[in-house]
Structure formats: C-alpha cells, structure tokens
Amino acid sequence: MPSQQQRDFLLQTADIPRLEAECDKIIDHLESTRDLSRTIVHVDLDAFFASVEELADPSLKGIAFGVVSSSAPFLCRSLLPASLSN
C-alpha cells in the first residue's frame, strides 16, 4: 500500500486528461460489444433499495413495490410479510 506522500505524488504528476481518454476508449469498446439479449435480476434480500425508496416516499410503506434503475438495470422488490400470505 503506498504511503500518503506516494499517493500525493502520483496524483500531482498524473496526466488525468490522458487517463480519462484511455478510460473512455475502454468504456466505448465495452459498450459496443456487450450482449443486451439477457436480463439480469438483482434480488434485494435485505430490502436496502426498498428502504431508501420508503425514506424518500413514505406513502410506499406497507406495500410491495419494485425499484428500477436505468443506469444499472435491476429490479428489486420488497415483499412484506402481509404480501407473502396473499
């Protein structure tokens, strides 16, 4: 693990625009070759995402709902005990 001085030196001497351009090329290549024919489902077993949504919108409390993100395609669903008995 580098020391604080080593990290500071690396950050001060890094060619950030060049590194960003290289990263952009890698991302462009990955985006152009990725397979979008499959769907990946993320199961939110601890209901973290649902809890965050409930904090933002208290009217969701006590009902089953889905959380969808367009930046990282996933769906998670909060199934409350009352919903499981239906």
PDB file of N, CA, C and O in Angstrom:
ATOM      1  N   MET A   1       0.859  -1.185   0.000  1.00  0.00           N
ATOM      2  CA  MET A   1       0.000   0.000   0.000  1.00  0.00           C
ATOM      3  C   MET A   1       0.898   1.239   0.000  1.00  0.00           C
ATOM      4  O   MET A   1       1.800   1.351   0.831  1.00  0.00           O
ATOM      5  N   PRO A   2       0.658   2.162  -0.919  1.00  0.00           N
ATOM      6  CA  PRO A   2       1.515   3.357  -0.981  1.00  0.00           C
ATOM      7  C   PRO A   2       1.277   4.273   0.215  1.00  0.00           C
ATOM      8  O   PRO A   2       0.194   4.311   0.800  1.00  0.00           O
ATOM      9  N   SER A   3       2.336   5.007   0.551  1.00  0.00           N
ATOM     10  CA  SER A   3       2.222   5.973   1.643  1.00  0.00           C
ATOM     11  C   SER A   3       1.434   7.194   1.150  1.00  0.00           C
ATOM     12  O   SER A   3       1.187   7.353  -0.045  1.00  0.00           O
ATOM     13  N   GLN A   4       1.054   8.040   2.091  1.00  0.00           N
ATOM     14  CA  GLN A   4       0.329   9.270   1.743  1.00  0.00           C
ATOM     15  C   GLN A   4       1.167  10.123   0.795  1.00  0.00           C
ATOM     16  O   GLN A   4       0.632  10.705  -0.149  1.00  0.00           O
ATOM     17  N   GLN A   5       2.473  10.202   1.035  1.00  0.00           N
ATOM     18  CA  GLN A   5       3.354  11.001   0.172  1.00  0.00           C
ATOM     19  C   GLN A   5       3.398  10.421  -1.243  1.00  0.00           C
ATOM     20  O   GLN A   5       3.381  11.159  -2.228  1.00  0.00           O
ATOM     21  N   GLN A   6       3.454   9.092  -1.329  1.00  0.00           N
ATOM     22  CA  GLN A   6       3.480   8.460  -2.652  1.00  0.00           C
ATOM     23  C   GLN A   6       2.177   8.718  -3.403  1.00  0.00           C
ATOM     24  O   GLN A   6       2.189   9.025  -4.595  1.00  0.00           O
ATOM     25  N   ARG A   7       1.051   8.591  -2.695  1.00  0.00           N
ATOM     26  CA  ARG A   7      -0.242   8.863  -3.343  1.00  0.00           C
ATOM     27  C   ARG A   7      -0.335  10.309  -3.803  1.00  0.00           C
ATOM     28  O   ARG A   7      -0.789  10.587  -4.913  1.00  0.00           O
ATOM     29  N   ASP A   8       0.103  11.239  -2.935  1.00  0.00           N
ATOM     30  CA  ASP A   8       0.075  12.654  -3.313  1.00  0.00           C
ATOM     31  C   ASP A   8       0.921  12.907  -4.552  1.00  0.00           C
ATOM     32  O   ASP A   8       0.500  13.633  -5.453  1.00  0.00           O
ATOM     33  N   PHE A   9       2.109  12.315  -4.605  1.00  0.00           N
ATOM     34  CA  PHE A   9       2.999  12.489  -5.752  1.00  0.00           C
ATOM     35  C   PHE A   9       2.344  11.947  -7.018  1.00  0.00           C
ATOM     36  O   PHE A   9       2.365  12.600  -8.061  1.00  0.00           O
ATOM     37  N   LEU A  10       1.758  10.742  -6.924  1.00  0.00           N
ATOM     38  CA  LEU A  10       1.118  10.145  -8.098  1.00  0.00           C
ATOM     39  C   LEU A  10      -0.038  10.999  -8.603  1.00  0.00           C
ATOM     40  O   LEU A  10      -0.210  11.168  -9.810  1.00  0.00           O
ATOM     41  N   LEU A  11      -0.833  11.539  -7.676  1.00  0.00           N
ATOM     42  CA  LEU A  11      -1.957  12.384  -8.085  1.00  0.00           C
ATOM     43  C   LEU A  11      -1.490  13.694  -8.709  1.00  0.00           C
ATOM     44  O   LEU A  11      -2.106  14.184  -9.655  1.00  0.00           O
ATOM     45  N   GLN A  12      -0.410  14.262  -8.188  1.00  0.00           N
ATOM     46  CA  GLN A  12       0.084  15.534  -8.707  1.00  0.00           C
ATOM     47  C   GLN A  12       0.746  15.383 -10.070  1.00  0.00           C
ATOM     48  O   GLN A  12       0.731  16.317 -10.871  1.00  0.00           O
ATOM     49  N   THR A  13       1.324  14.221 -10.339  1.00  0.00           N
ATOM     50  CA  THR A  13       2.056  14.034 -11.597  1.00  0.00           C
ATOM     51  C   THR A  13       1.255  13.270 -12.655  1.00  0.00           C
ATOM     52  O   THR A  13       1.715  13.118 -13.787  1.00  0.00           O
ATOM     53  N   ALA A  14       0.078  12.797 -12.300  1.00  0.00           N
ATOM     54  CA  ALA A  14      -0.725  12.017 -13.245  1.00  0.00           C
ATOM     55  C   ALA A  14      -1.256  12.895 -14.369  1.00  0.00           C
ATOM     56  O   ALA A  14      -1.630  14.048 -14.153  1.00  0.00           O
ATOM     57  N   ASP A  15      -1.281  12.335 -15.560  1.00  0.00           N
ATOM     58  CA  ASP A  15      -1.844  13.015 -16.729  1.00  0.00           C
ATOM     59  C   ASP A  15      -3.332  12.636 -16.801  1.00  0.00           C
ATOM     60  O   ASP A  15      -3.721  11.755 -17.568  1.00  0.00           O
ATOM     61  N   ILE A  16      -4.143  13.308 -16.001  1.00  0.00           N
ATOM     62  CA  ILE A  16      -5.557  12.960 -15.850  1.00  0.00           C
ATOM     63  C   ILE A  16      -6.310  13.002 -17.182  1.00  0.00           C
ATOM     64  O   ILE A  16      -7.054  12.064 -17.468  1.00  0.00           O
ATOM     65  N   PRO A  17      -6.156  14.039 -18.008  1.00  0.00           N
ATOM     66  CA  PRO A  17      -6.882  14.035 -19.290  1.00  0.00           C
ATOM     67  C   PRO A  17      -6.542  12.822 -20.160  1.00  0.00           C
ATOM     68  O   PRO A  17      -7.430  12.256 -20.798  1.00  0.00           O
ATOM     69  N   ARG A  18      -5.279  12.421 -20.193  1.00  0.00           N
ATOM     70  CA  ARG A  18      -4.883  11.254 -20.987  1.00  0.00           C
ATOM     71  C   ARG A  18      -5.507   9.981 -20.413  1.00  0.00           C
ATOM     72  O   ARG A  18      -6.007   9.136 -21.156  1.00  0.00           O
ATOM     73  N   LEU A  19      -5.474   9.849 -19.076  1.00  0.00           N
ATOM     74  CA  LEU A  19      -6.058   8.673 -18.432  1.00  0.00           C
ATOM     75  C   LEU A  19      -7.571   8.615 -18.654  1.00  0.00           C
ATOM     76  O   LEU A  19      -8.126   7.539 -18.874  1.00  0.00           O
ATOM     77  N   GLU A  20      -8.239   9.773 -18.595  1.00  0.00           N
ATOM     78  CA  GLU A  20      -9.684   9.810 -18.859  1.00  0.00           C
ATOM     79  C   GLU A  20      -9.976   9.396 -20.294  1.00  0.00           C
ATOM     80  O   GLU A  20     -10.941   8.673 -20.544  1.00  0.00           O
ATOM     81  N   ALA A  21      -9.159   9.844 -21.235  1.00  0.00           N
ATOM     82  CA  ALA A  21      -9.357   9.484 -22.644  1.00  0.00           C
ATOM     83  C   ALA A  21      -9.183   7.981 -22.841  1.00  0.00           C
ATOM     84  O   ALA A  21      -9.935   7.362 -23.593  1.00  0.00           O
ATOM     85  N   GLU A  22      -8.195   7.393 -22.169  1.00  0.00           N
ATOM     86  CA  GLU A  22      -7.993   5.944 -22.265  1.00  0.00           C
ATOM     87  C   GLU A  22      -9.183   5.196 -21.679  1.00  0.00           C
ATOM     88  O   GLU A  22      -9.650   4.214 -22.256  1.00  0.00           O
ATOM     89  N   CYS A  23      -9.666   5.654 -20.550  1.00  0.00           N
ATOM     90  CA  CYS A  23     -10.835   5.021 -19.923  1.00  0.00           C
ATOM     91  C   CYS A  23     -12.054   5.140 -20.824  1.00  0.00           C
ATOM     92  O   CYS A  23     -12.823   4.188 -20.958  1.00  0.00           O
ATOM     93  N   ASP A  24     -12.237   6.301 -21.443  1.00  0.00           N
ATOM     94  CA  ASP A  24     -13.369   6.491 -22.360  1.00  0.00           C
ATOM     95  C   ASP A  24     -13.305   5.514 -23.523  1.00  0.00           C
ATOM     96  O   ASP A  24     -14.335   4.982 -23.937  1.00  0.00           O
ATOM     97  N   LYS A  25     -12.098   5.266 -24.064  1.00  0.00           N
ATOM     98  CA  LYS A  25     -11.949   4.307 -25.162  1.00  0.00           C
ATOM     99  C   LYS A  25     -12.330   2.902 -24.710  1.00  0.00           C
ATOM    100  O   LYS A  25     -13.000   2.169 -25.437  1.00  0.00           O
ATOM    101  N   ILE A  26     -11.899   2.529 -23.504  1.00  0.00           N
ATOM    102  CA  ILE A  26     -12.225   1.200 -22.979  1.00  0.00           C
ATOM    103  C   ILE A  26     -13.731   1.067 -22.787  1.00  0.00           C
ATOM    104  O   ILE A  26     -14.320   0.047 -23.146  1.00  0.00           O
ATOM    105  N   ILE A  27     -14.351   2.099 -22.220  1.00  0.00           N
ATOM    106  CA  ILE A  27     -15.803   2.071 -21.992  1.00  0.00           C
ATOM    107  C   ILE A  27     -16.552   2.002 -23.312  1.00  0.00           C
ATOM    108  O   ILE A  27     -17.515   1.245 -23.436  1.00  0.00           O
ATOM    109  N   ASP A  28     -16.123   2.785 -24.307  1.00  0.00           N
ATOM    110  CA  ASP A  28     -16.765   2.747 -25.627  1.00  0.00           C
ATOM    111  C   ASP A  28     -16.693   1.344 -26.223  1.00  0.00           C
ATOM    112  O   ASP A  28     -17.674   0.845 -26.774  1.00  0.00           O
ATOM    113  N   HIS A  29     -15.521   0.711 -26.109  1.00  0.00           N
ATOM    114  CA  HIS A  29     -15.372  -0.645 -26.641  1.00  0.00           C
ATOM    115  C   HIS A  29     -16.295  -1.613 -25.907  1.00  0.00           C
ATOM    116  O   HIS A  29     -16.975  -2.420 -26.541  1.00  0.00           O
ATOM    117  N   LEU A  30     -16.327  -1.542 -24.590  1.00  0.00           N
ATOM    118  CA  LEU A  30     -17.192  -2.434 -23.815  1.00  0.00           C
ATOM    119  C   LEU A  30     -18.663  -2.221 -24.166  1.00  0.00           C
ATOM    120  O   LEU A  30     -19.414  -3.186 -24.309  1.00  0.00           O
ATOM    121  N   GLU A  31     -19.071  -0.973 -24.302  1.00  0.00           N
ATOM    122  CA  GLU A  31     -20.461  -0.667 -24.652  1.00  0.00           C
ATOM    123  C   GLU A  31     -20.826  -1.204 -26.034  1.00  0.00           C
ATOM    124  O   GLU A  31     -21.948  -1.664 -26.246  1.00  0.00           O
ATOM    125  N   SER A  32     -19.891  -1.147 -26.963  1.00  0.00           N
ATOM    126  CA  SER A  32     -20.204  -1.583 -28.329  1.00  0.00           C
ATOM    127  C   SER A  32     -20.214  -3.097 -28.468  1.00  0.00           C
ATOM    128  O   SER A  32     -20.767  -3.612 -29.439  1.00  0.00           O
ATOM    129  N   THR A  33     -19.627  -3.817 -27.541  1.00  0.00           N
ATOM    130  CA  THR A  33     -19.546  -5.271 -27.667  1.00  0.00           C
ATOM    131  C   THR A  33     -20.376  -6.028 -26.637  1.00  0.00           C
ATOM    132  O   THR A  33     -20.368  -7.259 -26.634  1.00  0.00           O
ATOM    133  N   ARG A  34     -21.085  -5.329 -25.770  1.00  0.00           N
ATOM    134  CA  ARG A  34     -21.814  -6.063 -24.730  1.00  0.00           C
ATOM    135  C   ARG A  34     -23.097  -6.677 -25.273  1.00  0.00           C
ATOM    136  O   ARG A  34     -23.718  -6.162 -26.202  1.00  0.00           O
ATOM    137  N   ASP A  35     -23.468  -7.784 -24.667  1.00  0.00           N
ATOM    138  CA  ASP A  35     -24.638  -8.555 -25.072  1.00  0.00           C
ATOM    139  C   ASP A  35     -25.841  -8.096 -24.253  1.00  0.00           C
ATOM    140  O   ASP A  35     -25.884  -8.304 -23.041  1.00  0.00           O
ATOM    141  N   LEU A  36     -26.811  -7.476 -24.908  1.00  0.00           N
ATOM    142  CA  LEU A  36     -28.006  -6.990 -24.222  1.00  0.00           C
ATOM    143  C   LEU A  36     -29.189  -7.937 -24.395  1.00  0.00           C
ATOM    144  O   LEU A  36     -30.334  -7.550 -24.165  1.00  0.00           O
ATOM    145  N   SER A  37     -28.916  -9.175 -24.800  1.00  0.00           N
ATOM    146  CA  SER A  37     -30.007 -10.122 -25.031  1.00  0.00           C
ATOM    147  C   SER A  37     -30.452 -10.810 -23.749  1.00  0.00           C
ATOM    148  O   SER A  37     -31.447 -11.535 -23.753  1.00  0.00           O
ATOM    149  N   ARG A  38     -29.736 -10.598 -22.658  1.00  0.00           N
ATOM    150  CA  ARG A  38     -30.107 -11.230 -21.395  1.00  0.00           C
ATOM    151  C   ARG A  38     -30.574 -10.184 -20.393  1.00  0.00           C
ATOM    152  O   ARG A  38     -30.225  -9.008 -20.493  1.00  0.00           O
ATOM    153  N   THR A  39     -31.357 -10.626 -19.439  1.00  0.00           N
ATOM    154  CA  THR A  39     -31.814  -9.765 -18.350  1.00  0.00           C
ATOM    155  C   THR A  39     -31.199 -10.279 -17.062  1.00  0.00           C
ATOM    156  O   THR A  39     -31.245 -11.475 -16.774  1.00  0.00           O
ATOM    157  N   ILE A  40     -30.630  -9.381 -16.299  1.00  0.00           N
ATOM    158  CA  ILE A  40     -30.047  -9.740 -15.010  1.00  0.00           C
ATOM    159  C   ILE A  40     -30.945  -9.182 -13.923  1.00  0.00           C
ATOM    160  O   ILE A  40     -31.300  -8.003 -13.946  1.00  0.00           O
ATOM    161  N   VAL A  41     -31.309 -10.019 -12.980  1.00  0.00           N
ATOM    162  CA  VAL A  41     -32.181  -9.610 -11.891  1.00  0.00           C
ATOM    163  C   VAL A  41     -31.376  -9.602 -10.600  1.00  0.00           C
ATOM    164  O   VAL A  41     -30.702 -10.578 -10.271  1.00  0.00           O
ATOM    165  N   HIS A  42     -31.452  -8.503  -9.881  1.00  0.00           N
ATOM    166  CA  HIS A  42     -30.806  -8.382  -8.576  1.00  0.00           C
ATOM    167  C   HIS A  42     -31.882  -8.554  -7.517  1.00  0.00           C
ATOM    168  O   HIS A  42     -32.859  -7.807  -7.501  1.00  0.00           O
ATOM    169  N   VAL A  43     -31.714  -9.528  -6.637  1.00  0.00           N
ATOM    170  CA  VAL A  43     -32.689  -9.755  -5.576  1.00  0.00           C
ATOM    171  C   VAL A  43     -32.174  -9.058  -4.322  1.00  0.00           C
ATOM    172  O   VAL A  43     -31.121  -9.406  -3.789  1.00  0.00           O
ATOM    173  N   ASP A  44     -32.918  -8.091  -3.870  1.00  0.00           N
ATOM    174  CA  ASP A  44     -32.545  -7.249  -2.733  1.00  0.00           C
ATOM    175  C   ASP A  44     -33.002  -7.921  -1.444  1.00  0.00           C
ATOM    176  O   ASP A  44     -34.046  -7.572  -0.893  1.00  0.00           O
ATOM    177  N   LEU A  45     -32.220  -8.885  -0.965  1.00  0.00           N
ATOM    178  CA  LEU A  45     -32.656  -9.699   0.166  1.00  0.00           C
ATOM    179  C   LEU A  45     -32.767  -8.924   1.475  1.00  0.00           C
ATOM    180  O   LEU A  45     -33.566  -9.289   2.337  1.00  0.00           O
ATOM    181  N   ASP A  46     -31.997  -7.882   1.636  1.00  0.00           N
ATOM    182  CA  ASP A  46     -32.130  -7.108   2.872  1.00  0.00           C
ATOM    183  C   ASP A  46     -33.003  -5.865   2.680  1.00  0.00           C
ATOM    184  O   ASP A  46     -33.120  -5.043   3.588  1.00  0.00           O
ATOM    185  N   ALA A  47     -33.610  -5.728   1.512  1.00  0.00           N
ATOM    186  CA  ALA A  47     -34.542  -4.640   1.191  1.00  0.00           C
ATOM    187  C   ALA A  47     -33.910  -3.262   1.344  1.00  0.00           C
ATOM    188  O   ALA A  47     -34.599  -2.303   1.692  1.00  0.00           O
ATOM    189  N   PHE A  48     -32.606  -3.152   1.090  1.00  0.00           N
ATOM    190  CA  PHE A  48     -31.924  -1.863   1.214  1.00  0.00           C
ATOM    191  C   PHE A  48     -32.521  -0.829   0.261  1.00  0.00           C
ATOM    192  O   PHE A  48     -32.880   0.271   0.680  1.00  0.00           O
ATOM    193  N   PHE A  49     -32.627  -1.183  -1.020  1.00  0.00           N
ATOM    194  CA  PHE A  49     -33.123  -0.225  -2.005  1.00  0.00           C
ATOM    195  C   PHE A  49     -34.569   0.169  -1.712  1.00  0.00           C
ATOM    196  O   PHE A  49     -34.954   1.326  -1.878  1.00  0.00           O
ATOM    197  N   ALA A  50     -35.364  -0.810  -1.273  1.00  0.00           N
ATOM    198  CA  ALA A  50     -36.757  -0.511  -0.922  1.00  0.00           C
ATOM    199  C   ALA A  50     -36.806   0.432   0.274  1.00  0.00           C
ATOM    200  O   ALA A  50     -37.640   1.336   0.313  1.00  0.00           O
ATOM    201  N   SER A  51     -35.921   0.231   1.251  1.00  0.00           N
ATOM    202  CA  SER A  51     -35.883   1.111   2.426  1.00  0.00           C
ATOM    203  C   SER A  51     -35.531   2.538   2.039  1.00  0.00           C
ATOM    204  O   SER A  51     -36.095   3.493   2.573  1.00  0.00           O
ATOM    205  N   VAL A  52     -34.596   2.677   1.108  1.00  0.00           N
ATOM    206  CA  VAL A  52     -34.216   4.014   0.638  1.00  0.00           C
ATOM    207  C   VAL A  52     -35.408   4.693  -0.031  1.00  0.00           C
ATOM    208  O   VAL A  52     -35.665   5.875   0.196  1.00  0.00           O
ATOM    209  N   GLU A  53     -36.135   3.937  -0.859  1.00  0.00           N
ATOM    210  CA  GLU A  53     -37.311   4.499  -1.527  1.00  0.00           C
ATOM    211  C   GLU A  53     -38.399   4.865  -0.523  1.00  0.00           C
ATOM    212  O   GLU A  53     -39.082   5.877  -0.686  1.00  0.00           O
ATOM    213  N   GLU A  54     -38.563   4.043   0.517  1.00  0.00           N
ATOM    214  CA  GLU A  54     -39.568   4.354   1.541  1.00  0.00           C
ATOM    215  C   GLU A  54     -39.213   5.640   2.293  1.00  0.00           C
ATOM    216  O   GLU A  54     -40.098   6.410   2.664  1.00  0.00           O
ATOM    217  N   LEU A  55     -37.905   5.871   2.515  1.00  0.00           N
ATOM    218  CA  LEU A  55     -37.497   7.132   3.146  1.00  0.00           C
ATOM    219  C   LEU A  55     -37.827   8.321   2.260  1.00  0.00           C
ATOM    220  O   LEU A  55     -38.254   9.368   2.746  1.00  0.00           O
ATOM    221  N   ALA A  56     -37.628   8.153   0.953  1.00  0.00           N
ATOM    222  CA  ALA A  56     -37.902   9.241   0.015  1.00  0.00           C
ATOM    223  C   ALA A  56     -39.403   9.454  -0.180  1.00  0.00           C
ATOM    224  O   ALA A  56     -39.850  10.578  -0.405  1.00  0.00           O
ATOM    225  N   ASP A  57     -40.182   8.367  -0.093  1.00  0.00           N
ATOM    226  CA  ASP A  57     -41.631   8.439  -0.314  1.00  0.00           C
ATOM    227  C   ASP A  57     -42.343   7.582   0.727  1.00  0.00           C
ATOM    228  O   ASP A  57     -42.589   6.401   0.483  1.00  0.00           O
ATOM    229  N   PRO A  58     -42.680   8.157   1.886  1.00  0.00           N
ATOM    230  CA  PRO A  58     -43.300   7.398   2.972  1.00  0.00           C
ATOM    231  C   PRO A  58     -44.634   6.730   2.598  1.00  0.00           C
ATOM    232  O   PRO A  58     -45.074   5.815   3.294  1.00  0.00           O
ATOM    233  N   SER A  59     -45.274   7.167   1.524  1.00  0.00           N
ATOM    234  CA  SER A  59     -46.542   6.539   1.136  1.00  0.00           C
ATOM    235  C   SER A  59     -46.344   5.100   0.663  1.00  0.00           C
ATOM    236  O   SER A  59     -47.319   4.358   0.548  1.00  0.00           O
ATOM    237  N   LEU A  60     -45.105   4.690   0.387  1.00  0.00           N
ATOM    238  CA  LEU A  60     -44.822   3.325  -0.059  1.00  0.00           C
ATOM    239  C   LEU A  60     -44.777   2.331   1.101  1.00  0.00           C
ATOM    240  O   LEU A  60     -44.816   1.121   0.883  1.00  0.00           O
ATOM    241  N   LYS A  61     -44.695   2.830   2.314  1.00  0.00           N
ATOM    242  CA  LYS A  61     -44.573   1.959   3.480  1.00  0.00           C
ATOM    243  C   LYS A  61     -45.765   1.009   3.575  1.00  0.00           C
ATOM    244  O   LYS A  61     -46.919   1.430   3.500  1.00  0.00           O
ATOM    245  N   GLY A  62     -45.461  -0.289   3.744  1.00  0.00           N
ATOM    246  CA  GLY A  62     -46.506  -1.281   3.934  1.00  0.00           C
ATOM    247  C   GLY A  62     -47.046  -1.916   2.670  1.00  0.00           C
ATOM    248  O   GLY A  62     -47.953  -2.745   2.742  1.00  0.00           O
ATOM    249  N   ILE A  63     -46.508  -1.545   1.498  1.00  0.00           N
ATOM    250  CA  ILE A  63     -46.973  -2.160   0.254  1.00  0.00           C
ATOM    251  C   ILE A  63     -45.783  -2.761  -0.489  1.00  0.00           C
ATOM    252  O   ILE A  63     -44.646  -2.326  -0.309  1.00  0.00           O
ATOM    253  N   ALA A  64     -46.047  -3.747  -1.311  1.00  0.00           N
ATOM    254  CA  ALA A  64     -44.996  -4.343  -2.143  1.00  0.00           C
ATOM    255  C   ALA A  64     -44.784  -3.444  -3.357  1.00  0.00           C
ATOM    256  O   ALA A  64     -45.748  -2.988  -3.972  1.00  0.00           O
ATOM    257  N   PHE A  65     -43.535  -3.191  -3.700  1.00  0.00           N
ATOM    258  CA  PHE A  65     -43.248  -2.350  -4.856  1.00  0.00           C
ATOM    259  C   PHE A  65     -41.903  -2.728  -5.448  1.00  0.00           C
ATOM    260  O   PHE A  65     -41.111  -3.424  -4.812  1.00  0.00           O
ATOM    261  N   GLY A  66     -41.646  -2.274  -6.654  1.00  0.00           N
ATOM    262  CA  GLY A  66     -40.381  -2.523  -7.335  1.00  0.00           C
ATOM    263  C   GLY A  66     -39.570  -1.253  -7.427  1.00  0.00           C
ATOM    264  O   GLY A  66     -40.118  -0.151  -7.455  1.00  0.00           O
ATOM    265  N   VAL A  67     -38.264  -1.412  -7.474  1.00  0.00           N
ATOM    266  CA  VAL A  67     -37.350  -0.285  -7.650  1.00  0.00           C
ATOM    267  C   VAL A  67     -36.538  -0.583  -8.903  1.00  0.00           C
ATOM    268  O   VAL A  67     -35.902  -1.633  -8.998  1.00  0.00           O
ATOM    269  N   VAL A  68     -36.557   0.333  -9.861  1.00  0.00           N
ATOM    270  CA  VAL A  68     -35.854   0.130 -11.126  1.00  0.00           C
ATOM    271  C   VAL A  68     -34.889   1.272 -11.347  1.00  0.00           C
ATOM    272  O   VAL A  68     -35.220   2.430 -11.092  1.00  0.00           O
ATOM    273  N   SER A  69     -33.691   0.951 -11.823  1.00  0.00           N
ATOM    274  CA  SER A  69     -32.690   1.963 -12.139  1.00  0.00           C
ATOM    275  C   SER A  69     -32.358   1.877 -13.619  1.00  0.00           C
ATOM    276  O   SER A  69     -32.135   0.786 -14.145  1.00  0.00           O
ATOM    277  N   SER A  70     -32.323   3.013 -14.291  1.00  0.00           N
ATOM    278  CA  SER A  70     -31.960   2.997 -15.713  1.00  0.00           C
ATOM    279  C   SER A  70     -30.447   2.986 -15.901  1.00  0.00           C
ATOM    280  O   SER A  70     -29.958   2.562 -16.948  1.00  0.00           O
ATOM    281  N   SER A  71     -29.699   3.447 -14.895  1.00  0.00           N
ATOM    282  CA  SER A  71     -28.240   3.470 -15.042  1.00  0.00           C
ATOM    283  C   SER A  71     -27.643   2.088 -14.821  1.00  0.00           C
ATOM    284  O   SER A  71     -26.650   1.742 -15.461  1.00  0.00           O
ATOM    285  N   ALA A  72     -28.212   1.306 -13.948  1.00  0.00           N
ATOM    286  CA  ALA A  72     -27.795  -0.081 -13.733  1.00  0.00           C
ATOM    287  C   ALA A  72     -29.078  -0.896 -13.721  1.00  0.00           C
ATOM    288  O   ALA A  72     -29.784  -0.925 -12.713  1.00  0.00           O
ATOM    289  N   PRO A  73     -29.387  -1.556 -14.827  1.00  0.00           N
ATOM    290  CA  PRO A  73     -30.695  -2.190 -14.932  1.00  0.00           C
ATOM    291  C   PRO A  73     -30.885  -3.300 -13.895  1.00  0.00           C
ATOM    292  O   PRO A  73     -30.309  -4.381 -14.014  1.00  0.00           O
ATOM    293  N   PHE A  74     -31.671  -3.026 -12.916  1.00  0.00           N
ATOM    294  CA  PHE A  74     -32.024  -4.050 -11.947  1.00  0.00           C
ATOM    295  C   PHE A  74     -33.413  -3.775 -11.410  1.00  0.00           C
ATOM    296  O   PHE A  74     -33.921  -2.656 -11.486  1.00  0.00           O
ATOM    297  N   LEU A  75     -34.001  -4.796 -10.879  1.00  0.00           N
ATOM    298  CA  LEU A  75     -35.321  -4.680 -10.274  1.00  0.00           C
ATOM    299  C   LEU A  75     -35.245  -5.352  -8.921  1.00  0.00           C
ATOM    300  O   LEU A  75     -34.791  -6.491  -8.812  1.00  0.00           O
ATOM    301  N   CYS A  76     -35.678  -4.671  -7.913  1.00  0.00           N
ATOM    302  CA  CYS A  76     -35.756  -5.318  -6.612  1.00  0.00           C
ATOM    303  C   CYS A  76     -37.144  -5.088  -6.064  1.00  0.00           C
ATOM    304  O   CYS A  76     -37.776  -4.069  -6.339  1.00  0.00           O
ATOM    305  N   ARG A  77     -37.599  -6.019  -5.306  1.00  0.00           N
ATOM    306  CA  ARG A  77     -38.973  -5.961  -4.840  1.00  0.00           C
ATOM    307  C   ARG A  77     -38.997  -6.205  -3.340  1.00  0.00           C
ATOM    308  O   ARG A  77     -38.367  -7.138  -2.841  1.00  0.00           O
ATOM    309  N   SER A  78     -39.716  -5.375  -2.639  1.00  0.00           N
ATOM    310  CA  SER A  78     -39.878  -5.540  -1.207  1.00  0.00           C
ATOM    311  C   SER A  78     -41.176  -6.291  -0.964  1.00  0.00           C
ATOM    312  O   SER A  78     -42.259  -5.749  -1.184  1.00  0.00           O
ATOM    313  N   LEU A  79     -41.075  -7.527  -0.513  1.00  0.00           N
ATOM    314  CA  LEU A  79     -42.269  -8.303  -0.205  1.00  0.00           C
ATOM    315  C   LEU A  79     -42.417  -8.334   1.304  1.00  0.00           C
ATOM    316  O   LEU A  79     -41.649  -8.991   2.007  1.00  0.00           O
ATOM    317  N   LEU A  80     -43.395  -7.628   1.779  1.00  0.00           N
ATOM    318  CA  LEU A  80     -43.633  -7.555   3.211  1.00  0.00           C
ATOM    319  C   LEU A  80     -44.387  -8.799   3.663  1.00  0.00           C
ATOM    320  O   LEU A  80     -45.055  -9.436   2.849  1.00  0.00           O
ATOM    321  N   PRO A  81     -44.295  -9.167   4.957  1.00  0.00           N
ATOM    322  CA  PRO A  81     -44.973 -10.381   5.421  1.00  0.00           C
ATOM    323  C   PRO A  81     -46.457 -10.432   5.050  1.00  0.00           C
ATOM    324  O   PRO A  81     -46.966 -11.504   4.722  1.00  0.00           O
ATOM    325  N   ALA A  82     -47.152  -9.313   5.094  1.00  0.00           N
ATOM    326  CA  ALA A  82     -48.576  -9.308   4.727  1.00  0.00           C
ATOM    327  C   ALA A  82     -48.761  -9.693   3.269  1.00  0.00           C
ATOM    328  O   ALA A  82     -49.757 -10.326   2.918  1.00  0.00           O
ATOM    329  N   SER A  83     -47.811  -9.316   2.412  1.00  0.00           N
ATOM    330  CA  SER A  83     -47.913  -9.641   0.989  1.00  0.00           C
ATOM    331  C   SER A  83     -47.668 -11.113   0.733  1.00  0.00           C
ATOM    332  O   SER A  83     -48.224 -11.687  -0.204  1.00  0.00           O
ATOM    333  N   LEU A  84     -46.835 -11.730   1.564  1.00  0.00           N
ATOM    334  CA  LEU A  84     -46.485 -13.129   1.354  1.00  0.00           C
ATOM    335  C   LEU A  84     -47.665 -14.061   1.605  1.00  0.00           C
ATOM    336  O   LEU A  84     -47.729 -15.148   1.032  1.00  0.00           O
ATOM    337  N   SER A  85     -48.586 -13.650   2.445  1.00  0.00           N
ATOM    338  CA  SER A  85     -49.715 -14.524   2.763  1.00  0.00           C
ATOM    339  C   SER A  85     -50.785 -14.500   1.684  1.00  0.00           C
ATOM    340  O   SER A  85     -51.697 -15.327   1.707  1.00  0.00           O
ATOM    341  N   ASN A  86     -50.694 -13.570   0.738  1.00  0.00           N
ATOM    342  CA  ASN A  86     -51.718 -13.457  -0.319  1.00  0.00           C
ATOM    343  C   ASN A  86     -51.507 -14.485  -1.400  1.00  0.00           C
ATOM    344  O   ASN A  86     -52.273 -14.534  -2.363  1.00  0.00           O
TER     345      ASN A  86
END
